[in-house]
Structure formats: C-alpha cells, structure tokens
Amino acid sequence: MNRTLTGRVVLADRVLDRGRVRIAEDRIVAVGEADGPVDDQWITPGLIDVHVHGGGGHTMTSGNPGEALAAVAFHQRHGTTSTVCSLVTTPVDGMCRTAAALASIVDGGQVVGLHLEGPFVSAARCGALDAASMRDPDLAVLGRLLDAGAGTVRTMTFAPELPGALDLVGALRAAGVAACVGHTDATHDQVRAALEAGAAAATHLGNAMRGFHHREPGPIGALLGAPGVVCEVICDGVHVHPAAVALFAQAAGDEGIALVTDAVAAAGAGDGTFDLGGHRVEVREGVARVAGTGTLAGSTLTMDAALRRAVRDVGLSPVAACRAAATNPARVLGVADRTGEIAPGMAADLCVFDDDWALTEVVARGASIIPG
C-alpha cells in the first residue's frame, strides 16, 4: 500500500505538529513537515508488547498455535504491531511442548518471539505462576527449553537470588536471550550482581517482587536507572498506581521503561472465568485474579489503553510514552533496526489516535487494520 498520513507525528525525540509519513508497500520511505493541510490526529509508532499471555478470549499458554494467533490478532486490532508470546511456569516437559508449538508461529514481524516466564523463579513471589513447578537454575533444563523454542526465545524471567542464577544469565546472554529480573525475593545486592553479569530487563516492575524499603531498596532500587536496563510496567491503574508509574519513569529515564499488558485471555472478553497455564482465573470488573484469592493474575489491558493511560493519567509526554510503548521494547528484543520508531527505512508499523488518544487505525507492515 502506498499512502501518506498527516497529523502530529511522534518521533523518537520530538513531535512534528504538522507532520507527514509516506509509506510505500511495507516501509516508511519519508518523514517530514507537511506542506499543506494536515489531519487532526496523532501518528505514533506501532506498539510492541513484550509480555502478553492472551486476549480476546484466547490464550497463548495452551500450546495451541491457532488459539495463540487469534490472541495476537486481537491485540493487533488494539495497536500491537509486534508481539512476544509469553509462556507461564509449568512442568518443564509442558513448557517445552508449548515452546515448540508456538515457535511455529514466530515470523519475526507480527510475532517476534517467545518469553519464558520461569521456571527459574521464586516460589516466595510466585504470583499467578505455579509454585510447584519452580526450580533452581539448571543449564541442562535451560538448554531443553531453548532447543524447544528453536531459536525463537527472546526473553526469560528469572530470580537472581536462586543458586546458579549468575551462570544462567551468562548462558542466556550467550544464546542472545534477554535475562529479565522478576518473580523474585532478591535483595538489592543480589539484583546488582545479576545486572553486572548481564541481566537486561525487569519483568513487571513492582509486581511479584520484594518491595522497596529505604534501608533495603530491593529489586526496584537496583533496577531503576541502571544503565541499559529496561523495566516493564503494567500501566492499567491496578497493578501500579499512576503516581508510581510516574516515579518509575522519572527514575528510569526515557530509555528505561517498557509498557506491557501482561494480558490474559480475558482481555476484551468481559468478566468471567478463564485459564492461565492450568490456573483458574476469575475476572470481575475487568480485574483478573487467581480464583478464590486476592492474587492478581495478569491483566485485561491492551497496548492502546496502556499508552492512553500513560499520557492522560500518568502525565508522560507523547514522546516518552511512545518510547515506552514501542522504541524501548524494540531495543530489548533486538529489532530496533527495523521497527519501534517512525523513520525512513523502518517497517510501516504505525498507530493513529484521535485527540482523546482513542485508536482509529492500525498499520502493520503497510496493511491497514480496523481497530476493535
């Protein structure tokens, strides 16, 4: 598709108030100032979700490729032009089967790769994951998981306090997988050691991890502002208070935050009962919890809503919000050379929002998609 979009174009470092973006086929070929009338709309990079388990009533955790693709399609209609399918902690054989099944749908475009949320995480901070399936780092088990993923695993959540965690970080780095601190009861010093070993990111900062204390800053204190580290934040108004999101963003800087959904099948499907890796999840008034408990179990968030909340509720500038929703996630995944910002030569991955930050169009590699 060859076309030109005009409006307020959000670049990596500024907004073109009277901007234009020209697309040829699946690429952006020109970006600049418009020389005529412009549409009253925001044009942003396509959004990138590095942590999502399902949506539209479909789960990615069952190992059914068709169901996972249905969830991907749901999120695409909500602005996500690049997706990482997230597995949850289950017995290793089951994780291997799921990874092998979902590896078949990874195309490097809409589905960038897989995220393994465990199994080398802490039972003390299990959240909605299966504590019985958690284990200490084991490089042989890691090898099985990565082999099952056939080169598609992009990120892995781990707990730095577990025996062998630093060796795990080294092995992940050697395999080109981003090591993400999460589901952890680690101290500040234990997390710092993991960062020095090469850990690159944090899984849903503030959730399923030791809290911040002025005498023991814990993971939050170690991760925020650490050079090169990107911290996931679930900006749904439930998992993290908007004021805390603002503090995180201020401490981490423009390159240190990534908005994620951590969405489960219930996103876009209304209240009810859903599955998350074998756990029964109950959703009431849009909030997902492990059935019969008060434990949050992912979210019902979409990336367009996360961006809207970041701008309207948290107070981030459009530039900072788009860096968090697109540019920074692209860097974590190693795809920043082809998507994540609006610039000539990049993939034609774009979102169009109205003045109230309601999504009106999604462009994925040049193809126009109707939101909803």
N, C-alpha and C positions, 0 to 999 in steps of 0.2 A: 504494500500500500504506500503510495506517495501522497503526502499531505503536509500542510503546515498548520501548526497550532499557535495561537497567540493568547497572551494574558500575562499574569505575574509569574514569571518563570523562576523557580527556586534553584539556584546554582549551589555549588559546594561552599561558596564563600560570600554570596550576596544574592539579592533578589533583583531581577530585571523587571521593573514595574511595567514597562511596555515591551515585553519580550516576544520572541518568536522562536519556534523549534520546527525545523524542517526534517521530515522523515522520508527516506527512500527505502522501500522494502522493509527490512528488519533492522535498519540502522538509523541513528541520528546523523544527519550529514551537515547541518548548520544550526548554530545558535547565535542569536544576536538581538539587537534592538529592532523593533518593528517600525516600518516607515509609513504605516497607515493605521486605520482603526484597529483596536485590539479587543478581544473578548474579555468580559468581566469574570475572570476565573483564575484559579491557582493551577499551575502546572508543576508537578513535583516528579522526582524520580519514582519509578516503580518501587514498591515496598518489598522488603526482604525479611522473611520470618525464619530465624534460625532455630526456633523451638516451638513446635506445634505437633499435637498428637491426634488431631481430628477436627471435624467440623461438618455442619450441615447434616448431622445425624450419622455421620460415617467416621469410623476410627481407623487410624494408621497402625494401631498396636496389635491387630489380629493376624497380621501377615498376609492379608488378602490384598493383592495389588490393585484389583478393581475398586475395592472399597477405599483404599488409600488415595487412588486417583480421583475418586468422587469428592473426598475431603479437600484435596488440592484444588479441584475446580471450584468448590465453594469459596475457598479463601481467595482464589484468583479474582472472583467477582467482587471481592472486598479489598482489592488493591494489591494483593500479594503476587508479584510477578516472578519471584524466586522463593522456593520453599525448601526447607530441610525437614524431612520426616523424622519425628522423634520416637524412638523405642523406649519403653519403660523397663525397669528391672524385673525380670522373671528368671526362672531357672535357665542356666546357660544354654542348654540344648534348645530351649524355646526361643531365646534371643537370637541364636544362630539361625534357626529356621526363619524367623521373621526378617532378620537382616538379609538373608539370601533371597527371600521373596521380594522384598522392597527394592533390593539392588536392581531388579529388572526394570523398574520404572524411572530410575535416575537417568536424566537426559542431559544434564549439565546446563539446562536452561530453566524451565519452569520448576523441575525437581533437581536441585543442585546436589543433594546427597543425603546422608543419614546422620542422625545424632543418637548416640548411645547414652541414655541417662542411667548410668550404672553399668555393671553391678558392683563396682568398687567404690561404694559409698557407705555412709554411716547409718547404722540402724537407729542410732540416737536421734537422727534428724531425717527419718525416712519419709516424712510427709505422706503422700499418697502412694509411694512405692512399696513393693513387697519386701518387708524387712527380712523375712526368712530366706530370700534369695540373694541377699547382700553378702559380699565376701571380701577378704583382703585381696589387694592386687596380686595378680598371678600372670606372668608374662606368657605362659603357655595358653591360658584361657584368653588373654588378650589376642594372641595370635589366631585362635579359633574364631573369635568374633570378627576380627579384621578380614580374615580369609573368607568368612561367610559373606561379608559385605562386598567382597570382590573389588576393593579399591574405591568404594563409594562413601565410606565413613569419613565425615568431615570434622565432627566434634565428639568429645566424650566427657561426661561429667564424672568427677572423681572426688574423693575426700582426702586431703593432704595428710591427715593425721594417721592414716592406716599404715601398717608396716609394708614397706616396699613401694610406697606412693611415689617417691622421687625417681626410682628406677622406671616406674610406669610412665611418668612424664617424659623421660628420655626416650622411651620406646615409642610413645605417641608422636613426639617431635620427629623422630627418625622416619616414621610412617607418613608424615605430613598431615597428622590429625591434631587439631587444636585441643589442648587439655584445659578443661573448664572446671574451676573450683565450685563445688556445690554439694548439697545434701551432706553437710559437714559440721562437725562439732570442733573443728580445729581452732587452735589458738592463733593469735596474731603472728607469732614467730613461726609456727608451722606453715601458715599460708605464705609468709615471706620466703621461706625456704623453697616452697613449691614454685613461687614466681621466679626465684633465682635459677631454678632448674629448668624453667622454660614454660610454665603454665601461662596461658594466653588470654583467658577469659574467666568470667564468673557466671554461673547458672542462677537465674532469677535472684539477683542480689536482695538480701534481706529475708528471703523466704527459705525455709528448710536449712537454716544455718545458725550458728551461735550468734547472739545479738551483740550489738556494740555496747561497750562499757568504757567509761573514761579511764579506768585502770587496766582494762583488758580489751583493747579495741576489736579483737577477734577478726574474722574474715573481712567484715565491712571496712574496718580501719586499714587493713593491709591492702585491700583491692582498690579502693577508691583512689584515683590519681596515680596508681602505679604505672610507670612508663609502658606504653604499648598495650595495656590490658583493657579489654572491653567488657563492661558489666551489663548483663541482661537485666532489664527491668520490665515487670508486668504492669503496664500503666492502665489499669482498669478501675482504679478507685477503691478496690477491695484488697488486693494483695499488698499494695504500698500506698500510703496516703500521698495525695498530690504534693503536700509540703515536703515530704521525704523525697519524692522524685526530684523536686526542685533542688534540694540539698545535694542529692546524689549527682545530679547533672552539673551543679556548680563545682563540686569537689573533683569530679572525674574529668571535667573539661570537654571540649567539643568532640574529641575523638574517643571518649571513654564510656559512652552509654550506647546500648542497643535495645530498642524497643522490641519486645517479643509478645506473643499471645499466650504461649503455653496452653493453647486451646485444646479442649477435648471434643468428643463427638457432639456434645450438647450445644456448641456454638451455632447459633442460628436455628436451633431445633426446638427452642422453648424449654419449659420446665419438664422434669420427668426423671426417669432412671436410665442410666447409661453404663456402658462398660469401659473400664480403663485398665488394660492389661490384666484382666481377671478380677479386678476390684469393682464392686458395685458403687456407682457414683450417683448421688441424688442432687438434682438441681432445683433450687427454689428461688424465685425472684432473680433468676439469672446468675446465682452463685452456686458453684459446684463444690460439693463436699463428699468425702468418703461416707457412705451410707451408715447412719447411726452414730456418727461422730461430728465433731466440730472442725475436723481437719480439711483444709482446702484441698481440692483435687483438680488442679489445673484451672482453666477459666473458660468463659464463653465469649472471650474477646476476639475481635478481628483487627487487622492491622490498620484499616482506615479509621476505626474508632480509637485505637491507641494513639495515632497521630493527632486526631482531633482533640483528644483529651490533653495531650502534651502541649498543644498550642493554647487551647481555651481554658483548661483547668489548672495546668501546671505553670503556664506562662512562658514556655520556651518560645524563642523566635522561630519563624518558619524554617530558617536555615538550620538552626540547632536541632529542631525536631526531625527534619528530613535527613540530617546526618545520622541521627539515632535510628531512624526507621529504614535507612537504605545504605548510606555510604559506609558507616561503621560495620554493619553486618556483612557487607560485601568484603570488607578487609579481613574479617575473621575467617571467612570461607575461602579466601584466596581468589576471588573473582572480581576484584575491584578494577581490573584492567578491562572489563567488558560490561559491567553493569554497576548500579549503585549511585550514579550521578548523571546529570544532564550535560553532555559534552559531545562534540563531533567524534564519530567513530565508535561511540558506545552503542550497545543494543538499544533498540527503540522500546524501552520499558518505561512507561510513564503513567502517572495518575492525574486526573483532572478533578479539581474540587471547586465547589461554588464558594461564595463569600462566607458562608457559615461552616465551611470545611465539611460539607456533605459531598460524598463521592459521586461524580456524574459520569465518568468514563474511565476505563482501564485500557491501556495499550500495552500488550505483551508481545515483544519482538515484532512490532508493527501492526499486529492484529487488534482491532477494536473489540472490546468486550463490554457488554451491558452490565452494570453493577446490580447487585441484589442477591 
